[in-house]
């Protein structure tokens, strides 16, 4: 059921129904209690909603909590990091820094994001085409 609320929140966010989105994300976080990885994912979605609304202070706090939970999850389980969660956390962090007019920090985070994406999704080499 927690997944339902997370997906519902994402749908509400896409149609700019942010109050309903945030409410759905908070319900998902409550239902994912004890599951650090999923809580981090949903918190990242909540931060995305907060960024879209221009609530930069809230988004910064939410992103920091998401990062802490995700770090704890990785440390406790010894699990390899989830590239998609890392990518979304980095993208939202870069967006937050940009909106806060922290240009250099935003650029560094964007470069880190690009490096992360290239590490996991390298550009394919061109195929040789014979005439």
N, CA, C and O of each residue as an XYZ file, in Angstrom:
524
protein
N       0.811     -1.193      0.000
C       0.000      0.000      0.000
C       0.861      1.267      0.000
O       0.449      2.302     -0.525
N       2.044      1.181      0.585
C       2.930      2.350      0.606
C       3.315      2.762     -0.808
O       3.391      3.950     -1.123
N       3.559      1.760     -1.659
C       3.921      2.041     -3.052
C       2.792      2.804     -3.746
O       3.039      3.708     -4.544
N       1.550      2.427     -3.433
C       0.392      3.115     -4.011
C       0.443      4.602     -3.675
O       0.247      5.442     -4.553
N       0.705      4.934     -2.405
C       0.723      6.341     -1.995
C       1.880      7.105     -2.641
O       1.732      8.274     -2.997
N       3.033      6.443     -2.791
C       4.152      7.094     -3.465
C       3.789      7.386     -4.923
O       4.005      8.495     -5.411
N       3.240      6.390     -5.610
C       2.844      6.590     -7.009
C       1.739      7.633     -7.138
O       1.746      8.437     -8.071
N       0.802      7.621     -6.215
C      -0.270      8.621     -6.218
C       0.319     10.026     -6.056
O      -0.089     10.962     -6.743
N       1.275     10.159     -5.147
C       1.939     11.445     -4.952
C       2.641     11.919     -6.209
O       2.586     13.101     -6.549
N       3.298     11.003     -6.900
C       3.978     11.385     -8.150
C       2.968     11.839     -9.201
O       3.219     12.786     -9.945
N       1.830     11.159     -9.256
C       0.788     11.560    -10.214
C       0.250     12.947     -9.876
O       0.111     13.798    -10.754
N      -0.049     13.165     -8.607
C      -0.533     14.492     -8.190
C       0.504     15.574     -8.504
O       0.152     16.676     -8.924
N       1.769     15.254     -8.298
C       2.828     16.223     -8.561
C       2.851     16.597    -10.046
O       3.058     17.760    -10.392
N       2.642     15.624    -10.907
C       2.677     15.882    -12.352
C       1.540     16.787    -12.817
O       1.666     17.470    -13.834
N       0.434     16.795    -12.081
C      -0.682     17.676    -12.465
C      -0.768     18.897    -11.544
O      -1.802     19.559    -11.452
N       0.343     19.172    -10.870
C       0.488     20.363    -10.019
C      -0.505     20.425     -8.861
O      -0.891     21.511     -8.429
N      -0.907     19.291     -8.371
C      -1.749     19.211     -7.171
C      -0.825     18.906     -5.988
O      -0.826     17.804     -5.439
N      -0.038     19.917     -5.616
C       1.058     19.692     -4.689
C       0.617     19.363     -3.268
O       1.277     18.572     -2.595
N      -0.467     19.942     -2.802
C      -0.923     19.623     -1.441
C      -1.281     18.140     -1.344
O      -0.939     17.470     -0.370
N      -1.973     17.641     -2.365
C      -2.333     16.222     -2.372
C      -1.103     15.346     -2.582
O      -1.005     14.260     -2.010
N      -0.170     15.815     -3.398
C       1.079     15.069     -3.610
C       1.843     14.931     -2.299
O       2.247     13.832     -1.918
N       2.035     16.047     -1.619
C       2.795     16.025     -0.365
C       2.121     15.145      0.681
O       2.787     14.417      1.417
N       0.803     15.219      0.739
C       0.046     14.378      1.680
C       0.248     12.894      1.349
O       0.426     12.075      2.251
N       0.222     12.555      0.076
C       0.420     11.160     -0.340
C       1.839     10.696     -0.029
O       2.035      9.576      0.443
N       2.830     11.551     -0.291
C       4.211     11.172      0.021
C       4.392     10.953      1.523
O       5.053     10.002      1.939
N       3.812     11.821      2.322
C       3.949     11.659      3.783
C       3.286     10.361      4.258
O       3.791      9.702      5.166
N       2.174     10.002      3.652
C       1.517      8.737      4.000
C       2.415      7.560      3.606
O       2.537      6.594      4.360
N       3.035      7.638      2.444
C       3.935      6.571      2.006
C       5.125      6.442      2.956
O       5.531      5.332      3.299
N       5.680      7.571      3.378
C       6.818      7.548      4.305
C       6.424      6.852      5.600
O       7.183      6.041      6.131
N       5.247      7.168      6.103
C       4.752      6.534      7.332
C       4.601      5.029      7.139
O       4.977      4.244      8.009
N       4.055      4.639      6.012
C       3.828      3.213      5.749
C       5.123      2.452      5.464
O       5.178      1.236      5.651
N       6.155      3.152      5.017
C       7.457      2.530      4.772
C       8.351      2.590      6.010
O       9.556      2.360      5.911
N       7.781      2.894      7.164
C       8.563      3.018      8.388
C       9.444      1.780      8.576
O       8.981      0.642      8.495
N      10.721      2.043      8.829
C      11.677      0.959      9.032
C      12.373      0.527      7.753
O      13.369     -0.195      7.818
N      11.887      0.941      6.602
C      12.517      0.601      5.330
C      13.263      1.839      4.836
O      12.708      2.674      4.122
N      14.529      1.938      5.232
C      15.311      3.143      4.984
C      15.440      3.477      3.505
O      15.351      4.643      3.121
N      15.644      2.480      2.688
C      15.819      2.719      1.257
C      14.563      3.340      0.645
O      14.641      4.345     -0.063
N      13.421      2.743      0.918
C      12.182      3.270      0.344
C      11.794      4.614      0.947
O      11.242      5.470      0.256
N      12.078      4.801      2.225
C      11.813      6.106      2.811
C      12.656      7.175      2.109
O      12.169      8.276      1.850
N      13.910      6.859      1.803
C      14.773      7.812      1.106
C      14.213      8.134     -0.278
O      14.237      9.288     -0.707
N      13.713      7.123     -0.969
C      13.134      7.334     -2.300
C      11.926      8.257     -2.218
O      11.801      9.198     -3.001
N      11.037      7.986     -1.268
C       9.820      8.801     -1.148
C      10.161     10.212     -0.677
O       9.558     11.181     -1.140
N      11.118     10.335      0.236
C      11.539     11.671      0.666
C      12.110     12.465     -0.507
O      11.899     13.674     -0.604
N      12.824     11.792     -1.388
C      13.338     12.464     -2.574
C      12.191     12.945     -3.453
O      12.259     14.036     -4.019
N      11.142     12.144     -3.572
C       9.960     12.570     -4.333
C       9.285     13.766     -3.668
O       8.834     14.686     -4.350
N       9.216     13.753     -2.348
C       8.651     14.885     -1.616
C       9.492     16.137     -1.852
O       8.951     17.224     -2.052
N      10.809     15.982     -1.829
C      11.694     17.123     -2.083
C      11.483     17.674     -3.489
O      11.518     18.888     -3.693
N      11.267     16.794     -4.451
C      10.987     17.237     -5.818
C       9.724     18.091     -5.845
O       9.692     19.131     -6.502
N       8.695     17.660     -5.143
C       7.451     18.429     -5.057
C       7.705     19.786     -4.401
O       7.204     20.812     -4.862
N       8.477     19.781     -3.334
C       8.782     21.032     -2.635
C       9.580     21.982     -3.527
O       9.361     23.193     -3.494
N      10.499     21.443     -4.319
C      11.252     22.270     -5.260
C      10.325     22.898     -6.291
O      10.442     24.084     -6.602
N       9.412     22.106     -6.813
C       8.469     22.612     -7.815
C       7.591     23.727     -7.257
O       7.142     24.608     -7.990
N       7.354     23.675     -5.947
C       6.530     24.695     -5.296
C       7.354     25.913     -4.886
O       6.797     26.935     -4.486
N       8.663     25.808     -4.984
C       9.528     26.906     -4.568
C       9.809     26.932     -3.079
O      10.277     27.946     -2.560
N       9.536     25.843     -2.380
C       9.791     25.739     -0.933
C      11.210     25.219     -0.725
O      11.416     24.056     -0.376
N      12.172     26.090     -0.943
C      13.572     25.676     -0.965
C      14.091     25.228      0.398
O      14.862     24.272      0.478
N      13.683     25.897      1.457
C      14.136     25.507      2.799
C      13.623     24.116      3.150
O      14.368     23.283      3.665
N      12.349     23.873      2.869
C      11.774     22.539      3.123
C      12.464     21.482      2.272
O      12.787     20.399      2.759
N      12.690     21.800      0.997
C      13.334     20.846      0.086
C      14.743     20.504      0.567
O      15.151     19.344      0.514
N      15.482     21.500      1.034
C      16.842     21.257      1.524
C      16.823     20.302      2.717
O      17.625     19.371      2.785
N      15.919     20.533      3.644
C      15.823     19.664      4.824
C      15.386     18.252      4.432
O      15.910     17.269      4.957
N      14.440     18.155      3.521
C      13.948     16.853      3.084
C      15.037     16.079      2.351
O      15.204     14.881      2.579
N      15.778     16.751      1.473
C      16.873     16.096      0.761
C      17.961     15.620      1.719
O      18.513     14.534      1.546
N      18.266     16.423      2.719
C      19.281     16.013      3.693
C      18.832     14.766      4.450
O      19.631     13.855      4.669
N      17.582     14.716      4.846
C      17.056     13.530      5.527
C      17.111     12.320      4.601
O      17.493     11.229      5.024
N      16.730     12.512      3.338
C      16.776     11.410      2.362
C      18.198     10.889      2.207
O      18.413      9.677      2.193
N      19.178     11.795      2.089
C      20.578     11.386      1.950
C      21.052     10.607      3.179
O      21.738      9.593      3.052
N      20.683     11.087      4.363
C      21.091     10.404      5.594
C      20.499      8.999      5.673
O      21.197      8.044      6.013
N      19.222      8.877      5.360
C      18.583      7.556      5.385
C      19.211      6.624      4.356
O      19.432      5.444      4.632
N      19.494      7.146      3.190
C      20.079      6.326      2.133
C      21.486      5.877      2.513
O      21.863      4.734      2.256
N      22.268      6.777      3.126
C      23.604      6.414      3.614
C      23.516      5.330      4.687
O      24.264      4.352      4.660
N      22.596      5.517      5.627
C      22.420      4.508      6.692
C      22.023      3.160      6.112
O      22.530      2.125      6.543
N      21.127      3.166      5.147
C      20.708      1.933      4.488
C      21.915      1.231      3.863
O      22.103      0.027      4.039
N      22.724      1.991      3.138
C      23.892      1.407      2.470
C      24.896      0.862      3.476
O      25.473     -0.204      3.263
N      25.106      1.584      4.566
C      26.052      1.141      5.587
C      25.540     -0.093      6.322
O      26.299     -1.028      6.574
N      24.260     -0.096      6.666
C      23.704     -1.214      7.429
C      23.628     -2.502      6.629
O      23.837     -3.586      7.174
N      23.339     -2.397      5.367
C      23.140     -3.593      4.548
C      24.371     -3.982      3.760
O      24.471     -5.107      3.270
N      25.319     -3.046      3.634
C      26.461     -3.308      2.782
C      26.052     -3.405      1.323
O      26.810     -3.876      0.476
N      24.855     -2.955      1.054
C      24.299     -3.064     -0.298
C      24.974     -2.091     -1.247
O      25.389     -0.994     -0.872
N      25.065     -2.532     -2.475
C      25.554     -1.623     -3.501
C      24.513     -0.530     -3.670
O      23.311     -0.785     -3.602
N      24.975      0.662     -3.884
C      24.053      1.788     -4.005
C      23.161      1.633     -5.223
O      23.580      1.125     -6.263
N      21.941      2.075     -5.074
C      20.977      2.069     -6.163
C      21.250      3.290     -7.036
O      21.099      4.427     -6.591
N      21.648      3.047     -8.271
C      22.054      4.137     -9.154
C      20.906      5.112     -9.401
O      21.140      6.316     -9.512
N      19.689      4.625     -9.489
C      18.566      5.513     -9.786
C      18.245      6.433     -8.611
O      17.927      7.606     -8.805
N      18.328      5.898     -7.393
C      18.107      6.742     -6.223
C      19.231      7.773     -6.119
O      18.971      8.948     -5.861
N      20.457      7.347     -6.313
C      21.582      8.272     -6.278
C      21.469      9.356     -7.339
O      21.765     10.524     -7.087
N      21.039      8.955     -8.518
C      20.884      9.910     -9.613
C      19.815     10.945     -9.297
O      20.010     12.136     -9.540
N      18.696     10.500     -8.761
C      17.602     11.435     -8.456
C      17.966     12.356     -7.295
O      17.620     13.537     -7.311
N      18.662     11.824     -6.286
C      19.118     12.674     -5.181
C      20.076     13.743     -5.698
O      19.983     14.908     -5.311
N      20.983     13.348     -6.562
C      21.948     14.295     -7.119
C      21.263     15.336     -7.994
O      21.599     16.518     -7.927
N      20.304     14.909     -8.815
C      19.590     15.849     -9.687
C      18.809     16.871     -8.864
O      18.830     18.063     -9.170
N      18.120     16.408     -7.824
C      17.358     17.344     -6.985
C      18.287     18.274     -6.206
O      17.961     19.441     -5.991
N      19.446     17.759     -5.782
C      20.407     18.600     -5.073
C      20.942     19.691     -6.001
O      21.053     20.850     -5.602
N      21.273     19.316     -7.242
C      21.759     20.300     -8.214
C      20.693     21.361     -8.472
O      21.004     22.549     -8.552
N      19.450     20.940     -8.600
C      18.344     21.882     -8.829
C      18.177     22.823     -7.636
O      17.994     24.028     -7.812
N      18.240     22.274     -6.429
C      18.120     23.088     -5.228
C      19.233     24.134     -5.176
O      18.969     25.315     -4.952
N      20.463     23.703     -5.383
C      21.593     24.632     -5.338
C      21.462     25.709     -6.413
O      21.787     26.870     -6.167
N      20.995     25.341     -7.584
C      20.787     26.311     -8.654
C      19.754     27.359     -8.242
O      19.963     28.558     -8.427
N      18.643     26.892     -7.684
C      17.594     27.827     -7.274
C      18.025     28.707     -6.108
O      17.519     29.816     -5.939
N      18.959     28.209     -5.307
C      19.506     29.011     -4.213
C      20.613     29.945     -4.699
O      21.227     30.660     -3.907
N      20.855     29.931     -5.996
C      21.878     30.767     -6.634
C      23.293     30.426     -6.150
O      24.174     31.285     -6.113
N      23.485     29.179     -5.788
C      24.816     28.685     -5.421
C      25.403     28.040     -6.678
O      25.476     26.818     -6.807
N      25.820     28.922     -7.604
C      26.182     28.503     -8.948
C      27.310     27.473     -8.963
O      27.193     26.443     -9.626
N      28.381     27.733     -8.256
C      29.532     26.824     -8.291
C      29.168     25.457     -7.721
O      29.540     24.428     -8.284
N      28.442     25.446     -6.610
C      28.041     24.184     -5.995
C      27.083     23.414     -6.905
O      27.165     22.191     -7.022
N      26.173     24.154     -7.548
C      25.238     23.521     -8.475
C      25.985     22.903     -9.654
O      25.675     21.793    -10.086
N      26.964     23.627    -10.162
C      27.745     23.106    -11.282
C      28.520     21.853    -10.874
O      28.577     20.889    -11.638
N      29.118     21.857     -9.674
C      29.844     20.680     -9.187
C      28.909     19.480     -9.061
O      29.251     18.365     -9.456
N      27.725     19.728     -8.506
C      26.763     18.629     -8.351
C      26.289     18.120     -9.712
O      26.071     16.922     -9.889
N      26.132     19.029    -10.664
C      25.743     18.615    -12.020
C      26.834     17.764    -12.663
O      26.536     16.783    -13.344
N      28.094     18.133    -12.451
C      29.206     17.330    -12.977
C      29.248     15.959    -12.300
O      29.512     14.948    -12.951
N      28.988     15.931    -10.998
C      28.947     14.657    -10.273
C      27.818     13.786    -10.832
O      27.988     12.579    -11.006
N      26.677     14.399    -11.110
C      25.540     13.685    -11.685
C      25.898     13.118    -13.060
O      25.596     11.963    -13.360
N      26.542     13.935    -13.886
C      26.942     13.481    -15.214
C      27.921     12.313    -15.114
O      27.802     11.338    -15.856
N      28.886     12.408    -14.199
C      29.859     11.324    -14.015
C      29.161     10.048    -13.545
O      29.490      8.956    -14.008
N      28.213     10.179    -12.642
C      27.456      9.020    -12.157
C      26.713      8.355    -13.308
O      26.742      7.133    -13.453
N      26.058      9.155    -14.112
C      25.302      8.610    -15.244
C      26.217      7.930    -16.246
O      25.893      6.857    -16.754
N      27.368      8.548    -16.538
C      28.305      7.948    -17.494
C      28.909      6.654    -16.948
O      29.184      5.728    -17.711
N      29.114      6.589    -15.642
C      29.688      5.383    -15.048
C      28.748      4.183    -15.199
O      29.194      3.061    -15.440
N      27.467      4.428    -15.057
C      26.509      3.330    -15.116
C      25.878      3.163    -16.490
O      25.414      2.077    -16.837
N      25.860      4.223    -17.261
C      25.229      4.184    -18.577
C      26.176      4.792    -19.608
O      25.905      5.874    -20.129
N      27.285      4.112    -19.910
C      28.238      4.696    -20.856
C      27.613      4.849    -22.239
O      26.714      4.106    -22.635
N      28.122      5.826    -22.941
C      27.624      6.047    -24.292
C      28.058      4.874    -25.163
O      29.208      4.441    -25.091
N      27.161      4.366    -25.973
C      27.553      3.245    -26.834
C      28.559      3.707    -27.889
O      28.531      4.855    -28.331
N      29.426      2.812    -28.275
C      30.376      3.137    -29.327
C      29.656      3.017    -30.660
O      28.792      2.156    -30.828
N      30.006      3.870    -31.601
C      29.334      3.797    -32.894
C      29.609      2.458    -33.575
O      30.726      1.943    -33.526
N      28.616      1.924    -34.185
C      28.763      0.655    -34.890
C      29.380      0.905    -36.260
O      29.104      1.911    -36.913
N      30.201     -0.014    -36.668
C      30.804      0.075    -37.983
C      29.761     -0.353    -39.013
O      29.201     -1.446    -38.925
N      29.517      0.486    -39.954
C      28.542      0.179    -40.990
C      29.304     -0.003    -42.296
O      30.029      0.889    -42.737
N      29.136     -1.134    -42.886
C      29.802     -1.391    -44.155
C      28.889     -1.012    -45.290
O      27.678     -1.220    -45.228
N      29.479     -0.453    -46.333
C      28.712     -0.083    -47.514
C      28.565     -1.267    -48.436
O      27.945     -1.152    -49.493
